[in-house]
Amino acid sequence: MQATRPKAAVFIDFENIAIAAQDAHGFFSLDAVMAEAERWGTCGVRRAYADWTRFRAYGETVSEMCIRDSSECWPPSMSSAPWRP
């Protein structure tokens, strides 16, 4: 019988982690955050919270990683707007 991987939920305080990474390392990698999360288990729930008006440049990356955005995390006025860096 094949072993089942644990399931995990990821809730990212995006604003604070992005700012802290920028200050400490000069850049922020959402790939690195999600890779670390996947070490704990299969991430079935992915959510990120921030003032998205300040982090528009990450919108496409957040969407590509299937992190819940539009209706639950983005402000309604931004949920259908195209992202522009």
TIVOZA-492939 format. One record per atom (N, C-alpha, C, O, CB): residue in one letter; x, y, z. Coordinates in Angstrom, 3 decimals, always signed. Glycine has a CB too. Example, Ala and Ser with C-alpha at 12.3 -4.5 7.8 and 13.67 -1.06 7.14 Angstrom:
BEGIN
<A; <+13.190; -5.690; +7.800>>
<A; <+12.300; -4.500; +7.800>>
<A; <+13.200; -3.300; +7.800>>
<A; <+14.236; -3.319; +8.465>>
<A; <+11.308; -4.473; +9.046>>
<S; <+12.850; -2.250; +7.080>>
<S; <+13.670; -1.060; +7.140>>
<S; <+12.900; +0.030; +7.870>>
<S; <+13.409; +1.138; +8.039>>
<S; <+14.084; -0.598; +5.725>>
//
This chain:
BEGIN
<M; <+0.840; -1.182; +0.000>>
<M; <+0.000; +0.000; +0.000>>
<M; <+0.884; +1.244; +0.000>>
<M; <+1.869; +1.316; +0.735>>
<M; <-0.955; -0.001; +1.218>>
<Q; <+0.531; +2.199; -0.812>>
<Q; <+1.317; +3.421; -0.947>>
<Q; <+1.044; +4.369; +0.228>>
<Q; <-0.105; +4.553; +0.631>>
<Q; <+1.001; +4.120; -2.287>>
<A; <+2.101; +4.961; +0.767>>
<A; <+1.954; +5.907; +1.876>>
<A; <+1.291; +7.187; +1.378>>
<A; <+1.598; +7.676; +0.291>>
<A; <+3.332; +6.223; +2.520>>
<T; <+0.386; +7.716; +2.180>>
<T; <-0.297; +8.955; +1.838>>
<T; <+0.468; +10.133; +2.413>>
<T; <+0.876; +10.127; +3.575>>
<T; <-1.750; +8.946; +2.354>>
<R; <+0.652; +11.134; +1.585>>
<R; <+1.338; +12.345; +2.025>>
<R; <+0.406; +13.181; +2.889>>
<R; <-0.782; +13.289; +2.587>>
<R; <+1.835; +13.166; +0.816>>
<P; <+0.925; +13.772; +3.961>>
<P; <+0.066; +14.631; +4.783>>
<P; <-0.465; +15.811; +3.973>>
<P; <+0.147; +16.231; +2.991>>
<P; <+0.835; +15.141; +6.012>>
<K; <-1.598; +16.332; +4.395>>
<K; <-2.172; +17.504; +3.749>>
<K; <-1.856; +18.730; +4.594>>
<K; <-1.779; +18.662; +5.821>>
<K; <-3.708; +17.345; +3.550>>
<A; <-1.676; +19.845; +3.907>>
<A; <-1.343; +21.085; +4.609>>
<A; <-2.138; +22.243; +4.026>>
<A; <-2.566; +22.212; +2.872>>
<A; <+0.171; +21.375; +4.523>>
<A; <-2.322; +23.254; +4.845>>
<A; <-2.938; +24.509; +4.399>>
<A; <-1.896; +25.595; +4.593>>
<A; <-1.173; +25.603; +5.590>>
<A; <-4.274; +24.837; +5.193>>
<V; <-1.819; +26.512; +3.638>>
<V; <-0.832; +27.588; +3.701>>
<V; <-1.577; +28.918; +3.733>>
<V; <-2.348; +29.235; +2.827>>
<V; <+0.160; +27.525; +2.489>>
<F; <-1.334; +29.684; +4.782>>
<F; <-1.902; +31.019; +4.919>>
<F; <-0.720; +31.977; +5.032>>
<F; <-0.004; +31.982; +6.033>>
<F; <-2.875; +31.127; +6.171>>
<I; <-0.529; +32.780; +4.004>>
<I; <+0.661; +33.626; +3.927>>
<I; <+0.327; +35.067; +4.300>>
<I; <-0.540; +35.696; +3.693>>
<I; <+1.270; +33.571; +2.517>>
<D; <+1.028; +35.573; +5.304>>
<D; <+0.966; +37.000; +5.634>>
<D; <+1.910; +37.658; +4.628>>
<D; <+3.031; +38.043; +4.957>>
<D; <+1.383; +37.310; +7.174>>
<F; <+1.425; +37.772; +3.406>>
<F; <+2.268; +38.145; +2.276>>
<F; <+2.987; +39.464; +2.484>>
<F; <+4.182; +39.579; +2.212>>
<F; <+1.443; +38.219; +1.030>>
<E; <+2.271; +40.437; +2.957>>
<E; <+2.842; +41.775; +3.119>>
<E; <+4.066; +41.747; +4.036>>
<E; <+5.120; +42.272; +3.679>>
<E; <+1.787; +42.740; +3.680>>
<N; <+3.931; +41.144; +5.198>>
<N; <+5.046; +41.130; +6.151>>
<N; <+6.197; +40.232; +5.716>>
<N; <+7.360; +40.590; +5.900>>
<N; <+4.556; +40.685; +7.501>>
<I; <+5.894; +39.080; +5.146>>
<I; <+6.983; +38.186; +4.737>>
<I; <+7.740; +38.766; +3.542>>
<I; <+8.960; +38.628; +3.458>>
<I; <+6.431; +36.788; +4.388>>
<A; <+7.031; +39.409; +2.624>>
<A; <+7.695; +40.014; +1.458>>
<A; <+8.608; +41.164; +1.893>>
<A; <+9.736; +41.284; +1.417>>
<A; <+6.644; +40.525; +0.437>>
<I; <+8.113; +41.999; +2.794>>
<I; <+8.918; +43.128; +3.281>>
<I; <+10.137; +42.625; +4.048>>
<I; <+11.241; +43.132; +3.847>>
<I; <+8.069; +44.056; +4.180>>
<A; <+9.957; +41.641; +4.918>>
<A; <+11.070; +41.098; +5.698>>
<A; <+12.125; +40.455; +4.795>>
<A; <+13.322; +40.633; +5.018>>
<A; <+10.553; +40.071; +6.713>>
<A; <+11.689; +39.713; +3.784>>
<A; <+12.636; +39.078; +2.856>>
<A; <+13.392; +40.131; +2.058>>
<A; <+14.601; +40.016; +1.855>>
<A; <+11.901; +38.117; +1.899>>
<Q; <+12.677; +41.153; +1.608>>
<Q; <+13.332; +42.247; +0.866>>
<Q; <+14.410; +42.887; +1.734>>
<Q; <+15.527; +43.115; +1.271>>
<Q; <+12.291; +43.319; +0.417>>
<D; <+14.078; +43.178; +2.991>>
<D; <+15.033; +43.819; +3.900>>
<D; <+16.239; +42.928; +4.190>>
<D; <+17.375; +43.400; +4.225>>
<D; <+14.344; +44.187; +5.206>>
<A; <+15.983; +41.643; +4.395>>
<A; <+17.062; +40.731; +4.778>>
<A; <+17.908; +40.246; +3.602>>
<A; <+19.120; +40.080; +3.736>>
<A; <+16.484; +39.547; +5.487>>
<H; <+17.273; +40.018; +2.451>>
<H; <+17.977; +39.381; +1.336>>
<H; <+18.003; +40.203; +0.051>>
<H; <+18.702; +39.856; -0.901>>
<H; <+17.352; +38.065; +1.051>>
<G; <+17.242; +41.287; +0.029>>
<G; <+17.195; +42.115; -1.168>>
<G; <+16.197; +41.653; -2.212>>
<G; <+16.059; +42.286; -3.259>>
<G; <+18.533; +42.168; -1.777>>
<F; <+15.492; +40.545; -1.938>>
<F; <+14.471; +40.039; -2.862>>
<F; <+13.510; +39.147; -2.090>>
<F; <+13.790; +38.738; -0.964>>
<F; <+15.119; +39.256; -4.051>>
<F; <+12.384; +38.856; -2.707>>
<F; <+11.397; +37.949; -2.128>>
<F; <+11.051; +36.898; -3.162>>
<F; <+10.777; +37.230; -4.316>>
<F; <+10.122; +38.714; -1.661>>
<S; <+11.059; +35.637; -2.767>>
<S; <+10.738; +34.536; -3.670>>
<S; <+9.543; +33.758; -3.144>>
<S; <+9.653; +33.020; -2.165>>
<S; <+11.949; +33.604; -3.847>>
<L; <+8.412; +33.925; -3.793>>
<L; <+7.233; +33.146; -3.426>>
<L; <+7.466; +31.670; -3.729>>
<L; <+6.905; +30.804; -3.057>>
<L; <+5.985; +33.660; -4.174>>
<D; <+8.281; +31.379; -4.725>>
<D; <+8.643; +29.979; -5.025>>
<D; <+9.282; +29.316; -3.815>>
<D; <+8.962; +28.173; -3.489>>
<D; <+9.606; +29.910; -6.232>>
<A; <+10.179; +30.024; -3.153>>
<A; <+10.866; +29.473; -1.979>>
<A; <+9.887; +29.230; -0.834>>
<A; <+9.985; +28.224; -0.132>>
<A; <+11.987; +30.419; -1.519>>
<V; <+8.956; +30.138; -0.650>>
<V; <+7.954; +29.982; +0.415>>
<V; <+7.112; +28.738; +0.152>>
<V; <+6.890; +27.932; +1.056>>
<V; <+7.044; +31.241; +0.512>>
<M; <+6.644; +28.582; -1.080>>
<M; <+5.796; +27.440; -1.400>>
<M; <+6.580; +26.127; -1.394>>
<M; <+6.034; +25.090; -1.018>>
<M; <+5.139; +27.643; -2.755>>
<A; <+7.838; +26.155; -1.801>>
<A; <+8.664; +24.938; -1.740>>
<A; <+8.812; +24.473; -0.297>>
<A; <+8.743; +23.277; -0.016>>
<A; <+10.060; +25.189; -2.367>>
<E; <+9.014; +25.405; +0.605>>
<E; <+9.126; +25.057; +2.032>>
<E; <+7.798; +24.505; +2.543>>
<E; <+7.779; +23.522; +3.284>>
<E; <+9.551; +26.297; +2.872>>
<A; <+6.703; +25.122; +2.156>>
<A; <+5.386; +24.651; +2.590>>
<A; <+5.121; +23.232; +2.094>>
<A; <+4.563; +22.414; +2.826>>
<A; <+4.285; +25.597; +2.089>>
<E; <+5.516; +22.936; +0.864>>
<E; <+5.300; +21.604; +0.289>>
<E; <+6.114; +20.526; +1.009>>
<E; <+5.774; +19.345; +0.938>>
<E; <+5.657; +21.612; -1.195>>
<R; <+7.168; +20.918; +1.689>>
<R; <+7.938; +19.939; +2.471>>
<R; <+7.097; +19.356; +3.603>>
<R; <+7.346; +18.236; +4.049>>
<R; <+9.210; +20.588; +3.044>>
<W; <+6.110; +20.108; +4.066>>
<W; <+5.265; +19.687; +5.182>>
<W; <+4.117; +18.797; +4.727>>
<W; <+3.560; +18.039; +5.521>>
<W; <+4.715; +20.899; +5.905>>
<G; <+3.767; +18.890; +3.454>>
<G; <+2.668; +18.079; +2.939>>
<G; <+2.101; +18.698; +1.673>>
<G; <+2.560; +19.745; +1.217>>
<G; <+1.566; +17.923; +3.995>>
<T; <+1.100; +18.036; +1.115>>
<T; <+0.446; +18.541; -0.083>>
<T; <-0.414; +19.736; +0.309>>
<T; <-1.312; +19.617; +1.142>>
<T; <-0.410; +17.432; -0.774>>
<C; <-0.139; +20.866; -0.286>>
<C; <-0.842; +22.104; +0.066>>
<C; <-2.139; +22.219; -0.722>>
<C; <-2.155; +22.671; -1.867>>
<C; <+0.052; +23.333; -0.196>>
<G; <-3.215; +21.802; -0.086>>
<G; <-4.513; +21.842; -0.740>>
<G; <-5.184; +23.195; -0.640>>
<G; <-5.963; +23.573; -1.515>>
<G; <-5.405; +20.803; -0.157>>
<V; <-4.886; +23.925; +0.418>>
<V; <-5.442; +25.262; +0.612>>
<V; <-4.272; +26.233; +0.608>>
<V; <-3.317; +26.079; +1.370>>
<V; <-6.277; +25.365; +1.949>>
<R; <-4.358; +27.232; -0.260>>
<R; <-3.294; +28.241; -0.376>>
<R; <-3.941; +29.610; -0.383>>
<R; <-4.722; +29.932; -1.278>>
<R; <-2.428; +28.025; -1.667>>
<R; <-3.616; +30.409; +0.611>>
<R; <-4.180; +31.761; +0.674>>
<R; <-3.092; +32.743; +1.056>>
<R; <-2.197; +32.436; +1.843>>
<R; <-5.354; +31.832; +1.682>>
<A; <-3.188; +33.922; +0.486>>
<A; <-2.232; +34.991; +0.797>>
<A; <-3.015; +36.261; +1.094>>
<A; <-3.983; +36.587; +0.407>>
<A; <-1.222; +35.219; -0.383>>
<Y; <-2.587; +36.966; +2.118>>
<Y; <-3.271; +38.170; +2.562>>
<Y; <-2.307; +39.343; +2.562>>
<Y; <-1.177; +39.233; +3.038>>
<Y; <-3.877; +37.971; +3.959>>
<A; <-2.763; +40.472; +2.022>>
<A; <-1.938; +41.684; +1.992>>
<A; <-2.782; +42.847; +1.495>>
<A; <-3.920; +42.669; +1.059>>
<A; <-0.681; +41.491; +1.088>>
<D; <-2.213; +44.022; +1.568>>
<D; <-2.790; +45.185; +0.908>>
<D; <-2.307; +45.081; -0.531>>
<D; <-1.217; +45.552; -0.856>>
<D; <-2.363; +46.571; +1.603>>
<W; <-3.109; +44.470; -1.392>>
<W; <-2.669; +44.141; -2.744>>
<W; <-2.428; +45.357; -3.620>>
<W; <-1.828; +45.238; -4.688>>
<W; <-3.674; +43.261; -3.395>>
<T; <-2.883; +46.517; -3.189>>
<T; <-2.564; +47.724; -3.965>>
<T; <-1.075; +48.021; -3.891>>
<T; <-0.542; +48.715; -4.756>>
<T; <-3.375; +48.937; -3.455>>
<R; <-0.397; +47.508; -2.873>>
<R; <+1.044; +47.711; -2.719>>
<R; <+1.871; +46.597; -3.345>>
<R; <+3.085; +46.743; -3.494>>
<R; <+1.388; +47.828; -1.260>>
<F; <+1.241; +45.493; -3.711>>
<F; <+1.980; +44.325; -4.206>>
<F; <+1.454; +43.842; -5.554>>
<F; <+1.409; +42.638; -5.809>>
<F; <+1.907; +43.191; -3.193>>
<R; <+1.064; +44.759; -6.399>>
<R; <+0.535; +44.405; -7.719>>
<R; <+1.530; +43.576; -8.539>>
<R; <+1.119; +42.708; -9.310>>
<R; <+0.167; +45.670; -8.485>>
<A; <+2.785; +43.825; -8.385>>
<A; <+3.798; +43.118; -9.177>>
<A; <+3.777; +41.606; -8.928>>
<A; <+4.263; +40.845; -9.764>>
<A; <+5.186; +43.672; -8.862>>
<Y; <+3.230; +41.161; -7.806>>
<Y; <+3.192; +39.731; -7.481>>
<Y; <+1.885; +39.065; -7.889>>
<Y; <+1.743; +37.852; -7.741>>
<Y; <+3.411; +39.536; -6.002>>
<G; <+0.942; +39.825; -8.395>>
<G; <-0.375; +39.276; -8.711>>
<G; <-0.348; +38.085; -9.638>>
<G; <-1.021; +37.087; -9.379>>
<G; <-1.214; +40.324; -9.312>>
<E; <+0.408; +38.166; -10.705>>
<E; <+0.468; +37.069; -11.670>>
<E; <+1.102; +35.828; -11.048>>
<E; <+0.625; +34.714; -11.259>>
<E; <+1.254; +37.494; -12.918>>
<T; <+2.170; +36.017; -10.285>>
<T; <+2.846; +34.887; -9.635>>
<T; <+1.912; +34.200; -8.645>>
<T; <+1.853; +32.972; -8.587>>
<T; <+4.125; +35.361; -8.916>>
<V; <+1.195; +34.988; -7.880>>
<V; <+0.247; +34.425; -6.918>>
<V; <-0.798; +33.586; -7.650>>
<V; <-1.123; +32.482; -7.212>>
<V; <-0.438; +35.549; -6.096>>
<S; <-1.318; +34.092; -8.744>>
<S; <-2.321; +33.350; -9.522>>
<S; <-1.744; +32.075; -10.126>>
<S; <-2.389; +31.027; -10.098>>
<S; <-2.886; +34.234; -10.632>>
<E; <-0.539; +32.158; -10.670>>
<E; <+0.097; +30.994; -11.297>>
<E; <+0.330; +29.873; -10.293>>
<E; <+0.316; +28.700; -10.665>>
<E; <+1.423; +31.395; -11.938>>
<M; <+0.541; +30.216; -9.035>>
<M; <+0.808; +29.197; -8.014>>
<M; <-0.481; +28.681; -7.382>>
<M; <-0.453; +27.972; -6.376>>
<M; <+1.726; +29.762; -6.930>>
<C; <-1.608; +29.047; -7.985>>
<C; <-2.919; +28.597; -7.509>>
<C; <-3.181; +29.010; -6.064>>
<C; <-3.862; +28.309; -5.316>>
<C; <-3.028; +27.086; -7.635>>
<I; <-2.640; +30.132; -5.696>>
<I; <-2.936; +30.674; -4.377>>
<I; <-4.246; +31.432; -4.514>>
<I; <-4.399; +32.261; -5.411>>
<I; <-1.769; +31.602; -3.837>>
<R; <-5.178; +31.153; -3.636>>
<R; <-6.508; +31.746; -3.732>>
<R; <-6.389; +33.248; -3.747>>
<R; <-5.771; +33.849; -2.868>>
<R; <-7.408; +31.288; -2.574>>
<D; <-6.981; +33.839; -4.744>>
<D; <-6.883; +35.285; -4.856>>
<D; <-8.266; +35.894; -5.029>>
<D; <-8.931; +36.185; -4.035>>
<D; <-5.975; +35.677; -6.027>>
<S; <-8.698; +36.085; -6.207>>
<S; <-9.867; +36.867; -6.609>>
<S; <-10.922; +37.102; -5.540>>
<S; <-10.832; +38.079; -4.797>>
<S; <-10.502; +36.210; -7.735>>
<S; <-11.893; +36.253; -5.447>>
<S; <-13.058; +36.571; -4.633>>
<S; <-12.798; +36.620; -3.137>>
<S; <-13.503; +37.338; -2.428>>
<S; <-14.114; +35.586; -4.898>>
<E; <-11.828; +35.896; -2.636>>
<E; <-11.657; +35.860; -1.197>>
<E; <-10.488; +36.685; -0.668>>
<E; <-10.506; +37.098; +0.491>>
<E; <-11.488; +34.466; -0.774>>
<C; <-9.484; +36.930; -1.484>>
<C; <-8.317; +37.634; -0.972>>
<C; <-8.093; +38.993; -1.587>>
<C; <-7.640; +39.911; -0.904>>
<C; <-7.118; +36.813; -1.180>>
<W; <-8.402; +39.143; -2.868>>
<W; <-8.196; +40.439; -3.511>>
<W; <-9.381; +41.331; -3.204>>
<W; <-10.505; +40.843; -3.087>>
<W; <-8.006; +40.285; -5.044>>
<P; <-9.156; +42.621; -3.071>>
<P; <-10.298; +43.528; -2.963>>
<P; <-11.163; +43.379; -4.215>>
<P; <-10.619; +43.162; -5.298>>
<P; <-9.827; +45.012; -2.781>>
<P; <-12.488; +43.486; -4.106>>
<P; <-13.367; +43.256; -5.253>>
<P; <-13.001; +44.081; -6.481>>
<P; <-13.135; +43.598; -7.606>>
<P; <-14.780; +43.553; -4.867>>
<S; <-12.552; +45.290; -6.290>>
<S; <-12.220; +46.126; -7.436>>
<S; <-11.009; +45.611; -8.195>>
<S; <-10.802; +45.984; -9.350>>
<S; <-11.974; +47.541; -6.986>>
<M; <-10.201; +44.757; -7.562>>
<M; <-8.985; +44.246; -8.200>>
<M; <-9.163; +42.822; -8.704>>
<M; <-8.333; +42.348; -9.480>>
<M; <-7.820; +44.303; -7.227>>
<S; <-10.205; +42.130; -8.294>>
<S; <-10.304; +40.711; -8.601>>
<S; <-10.408; +40.410; -10.086>>
<S; <-9.964; +39.348; -10.525>>
<S; <-11.477; +40.135; -7.904>>
<S; <-10.975; +41.302; -10.864>>
<S; <-11.069; +41.032; -12.288>>
<S; <-10.158; +41.928; -13.113>>
<S; <-10.156; +41.853; -14.342>>
<S; <-12.489; +41.195; -12.745>>
<A; <-9.384; +42.774; -12.444>>
<A; <-8.504; +43.700; -13.161>>
<A; <-7.241; +42.984; -13.616>>
<A; <-6.704; +42.153; -12.883>>
<A; <-8.143; +44.906; -12.274>>
<P; <-6.762; +43.296; -14.815>>
<P; <-5.485; +42.701; -15.249>>
<P; <-4.344; +43.271; -14.407>>
<P; <-4.381; +44.427; -13.985>>
<P; <-5.229; +42.970; -16.771>>
<W; <-3.350; +42.449; -14.176>>
<W; <-2.205; +42.870; -13.360>>
<W; <-1.183; +43.586; -14.197>>
<W; <-0.815; +43.134; -15.281>>
<W; <-1.562; +41.679; -12.671>>
<R; <-0.735; +44.684; -13.697>>
<R; <+0.310; +45.466; -14.365>>
<R; <+1.402; +45.782; -13.373>>
<R; <+1.132; +46.387; -12.336>>
<R; <-0.261; +46.768; -14.976>>
<P; <+2.652; +45.381; -13.667>>
<P; <+3.752; +45.694; -12.736>>
<P; <+4.001; +47.184; -12.626>>
<P; <+4.889; +47.608; -11.887>>
<P; <+5.030; +45.000; -13.176>>
//
